[in-house]
Amino acid sequence: MEVGGLPSIPGLKLIVTTAEASTQSERDWLAGTLGGHVADEYGCSEIDIIAFTCPAGNRHIMAENVLVEALPVVGHSGLSQIVVTDLNNDLMPMIRYCIEDLVRLSDAACPCGRTLPVLESVQGRSRRQFIKTPDGRSVHVVSFPYFMEERQSAGIPIRQFRVVQLDLATLDVEVVVDLEDESGFAELCRQIDGLVREQFGPEMKCRVRRVDEIVAPPGVKYEYFSSMIDGGEPT
């Protein structure tokens, strides 16, 4: 049977997502389409696998292989910057290596029964992920993926999005969404505009554009945010 343009695969037991960040809605769609359980892998080239999702959907840190430390980040309640130490690399040890990802750790017990630490969420790089506002602030763009994932969970078929800061007072938001009803897209635009005003101030202008596809340059990972001013880094 073919669903969503992809054929299901008889006997498929596990689908591993890696390299690119994915939302829970995207992983649910992939599992329903191909007919297998989805395990999301989190890691980096220098350390290899840092965490894997279990059948209960939680990311467990591979504590036998890597030591993970979480350093508090000023201005980001509940988020920490991850620092990792590879416990198995005898040739080129990586000690307290800062990969500049913002994460949230959890102390809750996992229903799967595993006692390995749980990495609740990964928000991506802390560098080049700040929107500069007209009132002089530097605000992390993490509110956008939260917003989009909430809309996906509510049934709005958002497939991709990208935010570009054009200048100090203008954001360009590209959205790939399977909505046939124009009024539905107009409502989504209104909600995005509300998010921008709430998070980045009333002087920040937002232009929302509906596009067919967002393609990353060859050899470059897809990133949901880029800035045309000062590299988008905090001052």
C-alpha positions in Angstrom: 0.0 0.0 0.0 1.2 3.5 -0.8 0.6 6.4 1.7 1.7 10.0 1.2 3.6 9.1 -1.9 5.8 6.5 -0.2 5.2 2.7 -0.2 5.0 0.9 3.1 7.7 -1.7 3.7 6.5 -5.2 4.8 8.4 -6.5 7.8 10.1 -3.2 8.6 10.8 -3.0 12.3 12.8 0.1 12.9 13.4 3.5 11.2 16.4 5.5 12.5 16.3 9.3 11.9 19.6 11.1 12.2 21.7 14.1 11.0 18.7 16.4 10.4 16.4 17.5 13.3 12.9 16.2 13.2 9.7 17.0 15.1 7.5 14.4 16.8 4.8 15.0 14.2 7.2 14.2 11.4 8.4 11.0 13.2 4.7 10.0 13.7 4.0 10.5 10.0 7.1 8.5 9.0 6.1 5.6 11.3 2.5 5.6 10.0 3.6 5.8 6.4 6.4 3.2 6.3 4.9 1.0 9.0 7.7 0.7 11.5 8.8 2.2 14.8 10.9 5.4 14.6 14.0 5.8 16.8 15.6 9.3 16.7 19.4 9.4 17.1 21.2 12.4 18.5 24.9 12.8 18.2 27.8 14.6 16.5 30.6 13.5 14.2 33.3 14.0 16.8 31.6 12.0 19.6 29.2 9.7 17.5 25.9 8.7 19.2 25.0 10.7 22.3 21.4 9.7 22.8 18.7 7.4 21.3 15.0 7.2 21.7 13.5 4.2 23.4 10.1 2.6 22.6 8.5 5.0 25.0 9.7 7.9 22.9 12.3 9.3 25.4 15.9 10.1 24.3 18.3 8.1 26.6 21.9 9.3 26.9 24.4 6.6 26.1 26.0 7.1 29.5 28.3 4.0 29.1 30.0 5.7 26.2 29.7 9.5 26.8 29.6 11.8 29.8 27.1 14.6 29.3 27.2 17.8 31.3 24.6 20.6 31.0 25.8 24.2 31.7 23.1 26.8 32.5 22.6 29.5 29.9 21.6 33.0 31.0 18.3 34.0 29.6 17.0 30.5 28.7 14.9 29.1 31.6 15.2 25.3 31.8 17.7 25.1 28.8 21.4 24.2 29.2 24.3 24.1 26.8 25.6 20.6 26.4 29.2 19.6 27.1 30.4 16.1 26.3 33.3 13.8 27.1 34.0 10.7 25.0 34.8 7.8 27.3 35.9 5.3 24.5 38.2 7.4 22.3 41.8 6.3 23.1 43.3 7.9 19.9 41.9 11.4 20.2 40.1 12.0 23.5 37.4 14.7 23.5 37.2 16.1 27.0 34.4 18.6 27.9 33.8 19.3 24.3 31.2 22.1 23.8 29.1 21.4 20.8 26.9 24.5 21.4 23.6 22.7 21.4 20.8 23.9 23.7 19.2 21.0 25.5 16.8 20.2 28.3 17.5 17.3 30.7 14.8 15.4 32.6 15.0 13.6 36.0 11.7 11.7 35.4 11.8 7.9 35.3 11.1 6.5 31.8 8.2 4.0 31.4 10.5 1.8 29.3 12.4 0.8 32.5 15.8 2.0 31.4 17.7 4.0 34.0 20.0 5.8 31.6 19.6 9.7 31.8 16.9 11.2 29.7 17.6 14.1 27.3 14.1 15.7 27.1 14.7 18.0 24.2 17.3 19.3 21.8 16.9 22.8 20.6 19.9 23.0 18.3 22.9 25.3 18.1 23.2 28.2 20.5 25.3 30.1 18.0 23.8 32.0 15.0 20.3 31.3 16.5 19.5 34.8 17.9 17.1 37.3 16.5 18.2 40.9 17.2 15.2 43.1 18.0 14.6 46.9 17.4 14.7 47.5 21.1 18.2 46.1 21.5 17.6 42.6 22.7 19.0 39.3 21.3 16.3 36.6 21.5 16.7 32.9 20.7 14.6 31.8 17.7 13.6 28.6 19.5 10.0 29.9 19.9 9.4 29.2 16.2 10.0 25.4 16.2 7.9 25.2 19.4 5.1 27.1 17.6 5.3 25.1 14.4 5.3 21.8 16.2 2.3 22.8 18.3 0.4 23.6 15.0 1.5 20.3 13.5 0.2 18.5 16.6 -3.1 20.4 16.2 -3.5 19.0 12.6 -2.1 21.9 10.5 0.0 20.2 7.8 3.1 22.2 8.1 6.0 20.4 6.3 8.8 22.9 6.4 9.5 26.5 7.6 12.4 28.9 7.5 12.9 32.2 9.2 15.3 34.8 7.8 16.1 38.1 9.5 16.4 40.6 6.7 17.3 43.6 8.9 16.9 44.8 12.4 13.1 45.2 12.2 12.1 42.6 9.5 11.6 38.8 9.5 10.8 36.8 6.4 9.0 33.5 7.2 8.7 30.9 4.5 6.2 28.1 5.1 5.5 24.9 3.2 2.0 23.9 4.3 -0.6 21.6 2.7 -3.6 23.8 3.2 -6.2 24.1 0.4 -8.3 26.6 2.3 -6.9 30.1 1.9 -8.6 31.2 5.0 -6.7 28.6 6.9 -3.4 30.0 5.7 -4.5 33.5 6.5 -5.2 32.4 10.1 -1.8 30.8 10.3 -0.2 34.0 9.1 -2.2 35.9 11.8 -0.9 33.5 14.4 2.7 33.8 13.2 2.4 37.6 13.3 1.1 37.3 16.9 4.1 35.1 17.9 6.6 37.6 16.4 5.0 40.6 18.2 4.9 38.7 21.5 8.5 37.4 21.4 10.3 40.1 19.5 8.4 43.2 20.2 5.7 45.3 18.4 8.2 47.1 16.2 9.3 43.8 14.5 7.7 43.4 11.1 6.9 39.9 9.8 6.4 38.8 6.2 4.9 35.3 5.8 5.3 33.6 2.4 3.9 30.3 1.3 6.4 28.3 -0.8 6.4 24.9 -2.4 9.7 23.7 -1.0 12.7 24.8 1.0 16.0 23.3 -0.2 19.3 23.6 1.6 22.4 24.3 -0.4 24.4 21.2 -1.5 26.5 19.8 1.4 24.8 22.0 4.0 22.4 20.9 6.7 18.9 22.4 6.6 18.6 25.2 9.2 15.4 26.8 10.1 16.9 30.2 10.8 19.5 32.5 9.2 20.3 36.2 9.6 21.5 38.8 7.2 22.9 40.9 10.0 26.0 40.2 12.0 25.7 36.4 11.6 22.7 36.3 13.9 24.8 35.9 17.0 24.1 37.5 20.4 26.0 40.6 21.3 
